[in-house]
Amino acid sequence: MQAIELVEAKVHATVRRLGARTLDDGVLAASAEHLVRSVAPYPTHVVHAVVADLLVGVTHGVTSAGWPPGDLAELVPRHLGERHLSTLAAALHEEGRERQRRDHAWVAAVNAVGAERPLVVDAADVLASALGLAALLSHAPLLADAVDAGSRFAGGTEHPKLAQVRALLAKAESTDSEHEAEALYAKAQELITRHALGRLLGAEGVSTDARAPRVRRVWLDAPYVAAKASLVAAVASANRCRTAFAQRQAFIVLVGATGDLDAVELLATSLLVQADMAMARQGSRNTVGGVSRTRSFRQSFLAAYASRIGERLREASDATACAGGHLPVLRSQEERVAEEFDRLVPHTRGRAVSVSNGEGWRAGRVAADLAQLDAHRGLGTG
Protein backbone atom coordinates (compact mmCIF):
# COMPACT_ATOMS: atom_id res chain seq x y z
CA MET A 1 0.00 0.00 0.00
CA GLN A 2 1.37 3.44 -0.93
CA ALA A 3 1.91 6.11 1.70
CA ILE A 4 -1.02 8.25 0.59
CA GLU A 5 -3.42 5.27 0.60
CA LEU A 6 -2.37 4.24 4.10
CA VAL A 7 -2.74 7.77 5.42
CA GLU A 8 -6.14 8.18 3.78
CA ALA A 9 -7.35 4.95 5.38
CA LYS A 10 -6.12 6.08 8.81
CA VAL A 11 -7.66 9.55 8.43
CA HIS A 12 -11.05 8.19 7.38
CA ALA A 13 -11.05 5.72 10.26
CA THR A 14 -10.26 8.53 12.70
CA VAL A 15 -13.08 10.70 11.38
CA ARG A 16 -15.54 7.79 11.60
CA ARG A 17 -14.60 7.18 15.23
CA LEU A 18 -14.96 10.86 16.08
CA GLY A 19 -18.37 10.97 14.43
CA ALA A 20 -19.71 8.53 17.02
CA ARG A 21 -18.42 10.55 20.00
CA THR A 22 -19.23 13.75 21.83
CA LEU A 23 -16.53 16.10 20.62
CA ASP A 24 -14.42 18.42 22.73
CA ASP A 25 -10.93 19.87 22.38
CA GLY A 26 -9.36 17.17 24.53
CA VAL A 27 -10.83 14.34 22.42
CA LEU A 28 -9.77 16.07 19.20
CA ALA A 29 -6.22 16.73 20.39
CA ALA A 30 -5.78 13.12 21.50
CA SER A 31 -7.17 11.82 18.20
CA ALA A 32 -4.88 14.05 16.17
CA GLU A 33 -1.84 12.93 18.15
CA HIS A 34 -2.79 9.26 17.81
CA LEU A 35 -3.32 9.67 14.06
CA VAL A 36 0.15 11.17 13.54
CA ARG A 37 1.75 8.37 15.56
CA SER A 38 -0.19 5.67 13.71
CA VAL A 39 1.11 6.67 10.26
CA ALA A 40 4.78 6.86 11.25
CA PRO A 41 7.30 6.76 9.66
CA TYR A 42 5.38 8.58 6.92
CA PRO A 43 5.82 12.38 7.30
CA THR A 44 3.24 14.51 9.08
CA HIS A 45 2.75 16.80 6.09
CA VAL A 46 1.09 13.90 4.23
CA VAL A 47 -1.48 13.64 7.04
CA HIS A 48 -2.06 17.40 6.89
CA ALA A 49 -2.66 17.32 3.12
CA VAL A 50 -5.07 14.38 3.31
CA VAL A 51 -7.08 15.94 6.14
CA ALA A 52 -7.32 19.28 4.31
CA ASP A 53 -8.56 17.56 1.13
CA LEU A 54 -11.08 15.53 3.10
CA LEU A 55 -12.43 18.61 4.90
CA VAL A 56 -12.90 20.53 1.63
CA GLY A 57 -14.71 17.54 0.13
CA VAL A 58 -17.01 17.16 3.14
CA THR A 59 -17.67 20.91 3.14
CA HIS A 60 -18.69 20.76 -0.51
CA GLY A 61 -21.00 17.85 0.25
CA VAL A 62 -22.93 19.66 2.97
CA THR A 63 -23.11 23.02 1.21
CA SER A 64 -24.45 21.30 -1.91
CA ALA A 65 -27.07 19.50 0.16
CA GLY A 66 -28.72 22.35 1.98
CA TRP A 67 -26.21 23.85 4.44
CA PRO A 68 -25.51 27.53 3.73
CA PRO A 69 -22.54 29.16 5.52
CA GLY A 70 -24.72 30.87 8.13
CA ASP A 71 -26.18 27.58 9.33
CA LEU A 72 -22.74 25.96 9.48
CA ALA A 73 -21.66 28.92 11.61
CA GLU A 74 -24.50 28.00 14.00
CA LEU A 75 -23.72 24.28 14.03
CA VAL A 76 -19.99 24.44 14.66
CA PRO A 77 -19.90 26.58 17.84
CA ARG A 78 -22.71 24.53 19.38
CA HIS A 79 -20.89 21.22 18.92
CA LEU A 80 -17.19 22.12 18.73
CA GLY A 81 -16.75 25.67 20.01
CA GLU A 82 -16.22 29.19 18.71
CA ARG A 83 -12.52 28.75 18.05
CA HIS A 84 -13.24 26.27 15.25
CA LEU A 85 -15.03 28.91 13.17
CA SER A 86 -11.73 30.08 11.69
CA THR A 87 -11.07 26.58 10.34
CA LEU A 88 -14.62 26.41 9.00
CA ALA A 89 -14.17 29.78 7.26
CA ALA A 90 -10.94 28.61 5.65
CA ALA A 91 -12.62 25.42 4.42
CA LEU A 92 -15.57 27.37 3.00
CA HIS A 93 -13.28 29.80 1.18
CA GLU A 94 -11.20 26.91 -0.19
CA GLU A 95 -14.32 25.04 -1.31
CA GLY A 96 -15.56 28.21 -3.01
CA ARG A 97 -12.33 28.65 -4.92
CA GLU A 98 -12.27 25.04 -6.06
CA ARG A 99 -15.93 25.12 -7.18
CA GLN A 100 -15.53 28.64 -8.62
CA ARG A 101 -18.46 30.03 -6.69
CA ARG A 102 -19.02 33.58 -7.87
CA ASP A 103 -22.44 34.31 -6.38
CA HIS A 104 -22.18 37.57 -4.45
CA ALA A 105 -24.61 36.53 -1.72
CA TRP A 106 -22.75 33.26 -1.15
CA VAL A 107 -19.36 34.99 -0.94
CA ALA A 108 -20.79 37.54 1.49
CA ALA A 109 -22.20 34.72 3.65
CA VAL A 110 -18.79 32.98 3.72
CA ASN A 111 -17.06 36.26 4.58
CA ALA A 112 -19.47 36.68 7.48
CA VAL A 113 -18.19 33.39 8.91
CA GLY A 114 -14.56 34.49 8.72
CA ALA A 115 -11.98 36.35 6.68
CA GLU A 116 -10.46 34.59 3.69
CA ARG A 117 -7.26 32.70 4.35
CA PRO A 118 -5.72 29.50 2.97
CA LEU A 119 -6.71 26.21 4.53
CA VAL A 120 -3.29 25.22 5.82
CA VAL A 121 -3.26 22.25 8.18
CA ASP A 122 0.25 22.76 9.47
CA ALA A 123 0.03 22.45 13.24
CA ALA A 124 -1.36 20.06 15.84
CA ASP A 125 -4.22 22.35 16.90
CA VAL A 126 -5.30 23.00 13.29
CA LEU A 127 -5.15 19.28 12.54
CA ALA A 128 -7.36 18.57 15.55
CA SER A 129 -9.81 21.27 14.49
CA ALA A 130 -9.97 20.00 10.89
CA LEU A 131 -10.60 16.43 12.07
CA GLY A 132 -13.39 17.62 14.36
CA LEU A 133 -15.02 19.62 11.58
CA ALA A 134 -14.81 16.72 9.14
CA ALA A 135 -16.44 14.40 11.71
CA LEU A 136 -19.18 16.88 12.58
CA LEU A 137 -20.06 17.79 8.99
CA SER A 138 -19.97 14.15 7.89
CA HIS A 139 -22.94 13.50 10.19
CA ALA A 140 -24.95 16.63 9.40
CA PRO A 141 -28.49 15.75 8.18
CA LEU A 142 -28.80 16.50 4.46
CA LEU A 143 -31.71 17.33 2.19
CA ALA A 144 -32.66 14.50 -0.16
CA ASP A 145 -32.22 16.59 -3.32
CA ALA A 146 -28.60 17.69 -3.30
CA VAL A 147 -28.67 19.58 -6.61
CA ASP A 148 -28.03 23.24 -5.82
CA ALA A 149 -29.94 22.87 -2.56
CA GLY A 150 -28.31 25.94 -1.09
CA SER A 151 -30.11 28.20 -3.56
CA ARG A 152 -33.45 27.24 -2.03
CA PHE A 153 -32.56 28.74 1.33
CA ALA A 154 -34.59 31.83 2.06
CA GLY A 155 -33.01 35.21 2.51
CA GLY A 156 -33.32 38.80 1.50
CA THR A 157 -34.74 42.01 2.91
CA GLU A 158 -37.49 41.80 5.48
CA HIS A 159 -40.92 42.88 4.25
CA PRO A 160 -42.25 46.09 5.89
CA LYS A 161 -45.31 44.25 7.25
CA LEU A 162 -43.06 41.78 9.04
CA ALA A 163 -41.16 44.70 10.50
CA GLN A 164 -44.52 45.78 11.94
CA VAL A 165 -45.03 42.28 13.32
CA ARG A 166 -41.59 42.38 14.92
CA ALA A 167 -42.44 45.67 16.61
CA LEU A 168 -45.77 44.30 17.88
CA LEU A 169 -44.09 41.21 19.35
CA ALA A 170 -41.42 43.32 21.04
CA LYS A 171 -44.15 45.39 22.69
CA ALA A 172 -45.99 42.23 23.75
CA GLU A 173 -42.86 40.89 25.41
CA SER A 174 -42.17 44.13 27.27
CA THR A 175 -45.63 44.95 28.62
CA ASP A 176 -46.73 43.99 32.13
CA SER A 177 -50.38 44.00 31.07
CA GLU A 178 -51.74 40.60 30.06
CA HIS A 179 -54.66 42.27 28.30
CA GLU A 180 -52.33 44.46 26.22
CA ALA A 181 -50.08 41.49 25.39
CA GLU A 182 -53.10 39.49 24.22
CA ALA A 183 -54.21 42.27 21.90
CA LEU A 184 -50.71 42.69 20.48
CA TYR A 185 -50.34 38.98 19.74
CA ALA A 186 -53.76 38.93 18.07
CA LYS A 187 -52.79 41.86 15.87
CA ALA A 188 -49.44 40.21 15.02
CA GLN A 189 -51.10 37.00 13.81
CA GLU A 190 -53.67 38.99 11.85
CA LEU A 191 -50.91 40.94 10.09
CA ILE A 192 -49.03 37.71 9.34
CA THR A 193 -52.09 36.12 7.71
CA ARG A 194 -52.99 39.25 5.77
CA HIS A 195 -49.39 39.55 4.56
CA ALA A 196 -49.47 35.93 3.36
CA LEU A 197 -52.76 36.46 1.55
CA GLY A 198 -51.45 39.63 -0.06
CA ARG A 199 -48.53 37.70 -1.49
CA LEU A 200 -50.58 34.73 -2.65
CA LEU A 201 -53.25 36.87 -4.28
CA GLY A 202 -50.73 39.16 -5.93
CA ALA A 203 -52.24 42.14 -4.14
CA GLU A 204 -48.82 43.59 -3.32
CA GLY A 205 -47.22 43.13 -6.73
CA VAL A 206 -44.98 40.31 -5.51
CA SER A 207 -43.92 37.82 -8.20
CA THR A 208 -45.27 34.28 -8.09
CA ASP A 209 -41.79 33.19 -7.02
CA ALA A 210 -42.81 34.38 -3.57
CA ARG A 211 -45.05 31.30 -3.40
CA ALA A 212 -42.19 28.89 -4.11
CA PRO A 213 -41.20 26.81 -1.07
CA ARG A 214 -37.85 27.68 0.50
CA VAL A 215 -35.88 26.14 3.36
CA ARG A 216 -34.65 27.57 6.64
CA ARG A 217 -33.26 26.24 9.91
CA VAL A 218 -34.39 27.46 13.32
CA TRP A 219 -31.88 26.76 16.08
CA LEU A 220 -33.02 25.80 19.57
CA ASP A 221 -31.25 26.20 22.89
CA ALA A 222 -31.25 23.67 25.73
CA PRO A 223 -32.98 22.68 27.91
CA TYR A 224 -36.25 21.09 26.72
CA VAL A 225 -35.22 21.17 23.06
CA ALA A 226 -37.82 18.62 21.93
CA ALA A 227 -40.65 20.49 23.66
CA LYS A 228 -39.48 23.80 22.17
CA ALA A 229 -39.36 22.14 18.75
CA SER A 230 -43.02 21.17 19.15
CA LEU A 231 -43.89 24.84 19.72
CA VAL A 232 -42.04 25.92 16.57
CA ALA A 233 -43.79 23.13 14.65
CA ALA A 234 -47.19 24.30 15.91
CA VAL A 235 -46.50 27.88 14.81
CA ALA A 236 -45.23 26.61 11.45
CA SER A 237 -48.30 24.45 10.82
CA ALA A 238 -50.61 27.40 11.44
CA ASN A 239 -48.64 29.46 8.94
CA ARG A 240 -48.50 27.04 5.99
CA CYS A 241 -45.02 25.61 6.71
CA ARG A 242 -43.77 22.06 7.31
CA THR A 243 -41.06 21.03 9.76
CA ALA A 244 -38.50 18.32 10.47
CA PHE A 245 -36.66 18.15 13.81
CA ALA A 246 -32.98 17.17 14.07
CA GLN A 247 -32.75 16.49 17.80
CA ARG A 248 -29.06 15.67 17.99
CA GLN A 249 -28.11 18.94 16.28
CA ALA A 250 -30.90 20.93 18.02
CA PHE A 251 -32.51 22.58 15.01
CA ILE A 252 -35.73 22.48 13.01
CA VAL A 253 -35.84 22.52 9.22
CA LEU A 254 -38.68 24.75 8.00
CA VAL A 255 -40.09 24.52 4.48
CA GLY A 256 -42.43 27.27 3.25
CA ALA A 257 -42.70 30.50 1.31
CA THR A 258 -40.12 33.11 2.33
CA GLY A 259 -42.65 35.44 3.92
CA ASP A 260 -44.22 32.60 5.89
CA LEU A 261 -40.79 31.48 7.11
CA ASP A 262 -40.08 35.01 8.31
CA ALA A 263 -43.41 35.10 10.13
CA VAL A 264 -42.86 31.71 11.76
CA GLU A 265 -39.39 32.62 12.98
CA LEU A 266 -40.63 35.91 14.42
CA LEU A 267 -43.68 34.50 16.15
CA ALA A 268 -42.00 31.32 17.40
CA THR A 269 -39.12 33.29 18.90
CA SER A 270 -41.52 35.59 20.72
CA LEU A 271 -43.66 32.73 21.99
CA LEU A 272 -40.59 30.89 23.28
CA VAL A 273 -39.67 34.00 25.26
CA GLN A 274 -43.22 34.19 26.63
CA ALA A 275 -43.16 30.49 27.54
CA ASP A 276 -39.90 30.92 29.44
CA MET A 277 -41.39 33.86 31.35
CA ALA A 278 -44.54 31.91 32.16
CA MET A 279 -42.52 28.92 33.42
CA ALA A 280 -40.37 31.20 35.56
CA ARG A 281 -43.51 32.59 37.20
CA GLN A 282 -44.55 29.01 38.02
CA GLY A 283 -41.35 28.42 39.97
CA SER A 284 -39.85 25.02 40.84
CA ARG A 285 -41.69 21.83 41.75
CA ASN A 286 -40.76 19.17 44.35
CA THR A 287 -42.37 16.05 45.74
CA VAL A 288 -43.34 15.77 49.41
CA GLY A 289 -40.05 13.97 49.93
CA GLY A 290 -38.07 16.84 48.41
CA VAL A 291 -37.33 15.22 45.03
CA SER A 292 -37.29 17.77 42.21
CA ARG A 293 -40.05 17.50 39.61
CA THR A 294 -39.20 20.80 37.95
CA ARG A 295 -37.90 19.21 34.76
CA SER A 296 -40.96 17.01 34.19
CA PHE A 297 -43.23 19.95 35.06
CA ARG A 298 -41.57 22.27 32.54
CA GLN A 299 -41.36 19.61 29.82
CA SER A 300 -45.08 18.94 30.18
CA PHE A 301 -45.82 22.67 30.44
CA LEU A 302 -44.11 23.36 27.12
CA ALA A 303 -45.80 20.41 25.41
CA ALA A 304 -49.23 21.63 26.49
CA TYR A 305 -48.38 25.21 25.64
CA ALA A 306 -47.32 24.19 22.13
CA SER A 307 -50.46 22.12 21.59
CA ARG A 308 -52.82 24.87 22.64
CA ILE A 309 -50.90 27.66 20.86
CA GLY A 310 -51.15 25.64 17.65
CA GLU A 311 -54.92 25.39 18.02
CA ARG A 312 -55.28 29.11 18.72
CA LEU A 313 -53.04 30.21 15.86
CA ARG A 314 -54.88 28.01 13.37
CA GLU A 315 -58.19 29.47 14.53
CA ALA A 316 -56.84 33.00 14.18
CA SER A 317 -55.40 32.37 10.72
CA ASP A 318 -58.55 30.66 9.45
CA ALA A 319 -60.78 33.40 10.84
CA THR A 320 -58.86 36.08 8.98
CA ALA A 321 -58.84 34.09 5.74
CA CYS A 322 -62.52 33.09 5.95
CA ALA A 323 -63.57 36.68 6.48
CA GLY A 324 -62.43 37.45 2.94
CA GLY A 325 -63.33 34.08 1.45
CA HIS A 326 -59.67 33.26 0.81
CA LEU A 327 -59.21 30.05 2.82
CA PRO A 328 -58.82 27.89 -0.36
CA VAL A 329 -55.86 30.06 -1.40
CA LEU A 330 -54.04 29.26 1.81
CA ARG A 331 -54.93 25.58 1.58
CA SER A 332 -53.48 25.46 -1.94
CA GLN A 333 -50.24 26.96 -0.64
CA GLU A 334 -50.11 24.35 2.12
CA GLU A 335 -50.38 21.59 -0.47
CA ARG A 336 -47.58 23.13 -2.54
CA VAL A 337 -45.33 23.27 0.54
CA ALA A 338 -46.21 19.71 1.59
CA GLU A 339 -45.24 18.36 -1.82
CA GLU A 340 -41.85 20.08 -1.71
CA PHE A 341 -41.26 19.01 1.90
CA ASP A 342 -41.95 15.35 1.07
CA ARG A 343 -39.46 15.58 -1.79
CA LEU A 344 -36.70 17.21 0.26
CA VAL A 345 -37.20 15.35 3.54
CA PRO A 346 -38.70 11.98 2.59
CA HIS A 347 -37.69 9.96 5.65
CA THR A 348 -39.16 11.94 8.55
CA ARG A 349 -40.82 10.13 11.44
CA GLY A 350 -43.41 11.43 13.88
CA ARG A 351 -42.13 12.06 17.39
CA ALA A 352 -44.22 12.75 20.48
CA VAL A 353 -42.95 14.84 23.37
CA SER A 354 -43.04 12.98 26.68
CA VAL A 355 -45.70 14.26 29.08
CA SER A 356 -45.41 12.90 32.61
CA ASN A 357 -46.59 15.76 34.79
CA GLY A 358 -50.32 16.54 34.83
CA GLU A 359 -49.86 19.76 36.75
CA GLY A 360 -47.39 21.02 34.16
CA TRP A 361 -49.74 20.08 31.31
CA ARG A 362 -52.65 21.96 32.88
CA ALA A 363 -50.50 25.01 33.61
CA GLY A 364 -49.22 25.06 30.04
CA ARG A 365 -52.75 24.96 28.60
CA VAL A 366 -53.78 27.84 30.86
CA ALA A 367 -50.75 29.90 29.81
CA ALA A 368 -51.52 29.28 26.14
CA ASP A 369 -55.17 30.27 26.63
CA LEU A 370 -54.07 33.54 28.21
CA ALA A 371 -52.10 34.34 25.04
CA GLN A 372 -55.44 34.96 23.25
CA LEU A 373 -54.14 34.75 19.69
CA ASP A 374 -57.54 34.95 17.97
CA ALA A 375 -57.90 37.44 15.14
CA HIS A 376 -61.49 37.91 13.96
CA ARG A 377 -61.13 41.04 11.85
CA GLY A 378 -61.38 40.65 8.10
CA LEU A 379 -58.80 41.08 5.37
CA GLY A 380 -58.10 44.76 4.90
CA THR A 381 -55.36 47.30 4.47
CA GLY A 382 -52.63 48.44 6.81
Secondary structure, 3 states (H helix, E strand, C coil): CCHHHHHHHHHHHHHHHHHCCCCCHHHHHHHHHHHHHHCCCCCHHHHHHHHHHHHHHHHHHHHHCCCCHHHHHHHHHHHCCHHHHHHHHHHHHHHHHHHCCCCHHHHHHHHHHCCCCCCCCCCHHHHHHHHHHHHHHHCCCCCCCCCCHHHHECCCCCCHHHHHHHHHHHHHHHCCCHHHHHHHHHHHHHHHHHHHHHHHHCCCCCCHHHHCCEEEEEECCCCCHHHHHHHHHHHHHHCCCEEEEECCCCEEEEEECHHHHHHHHHHHHHHHHHHHHHHHHHCCCECCCCCECHHHHHHHHHHHHHHHHHHHHHHHHHHHHHHCCCHHHHHHHHHHHHHHHHHHCCCCCCCCCCCCCHHHHHHHHHHHHHHCCCCCCCCCCC
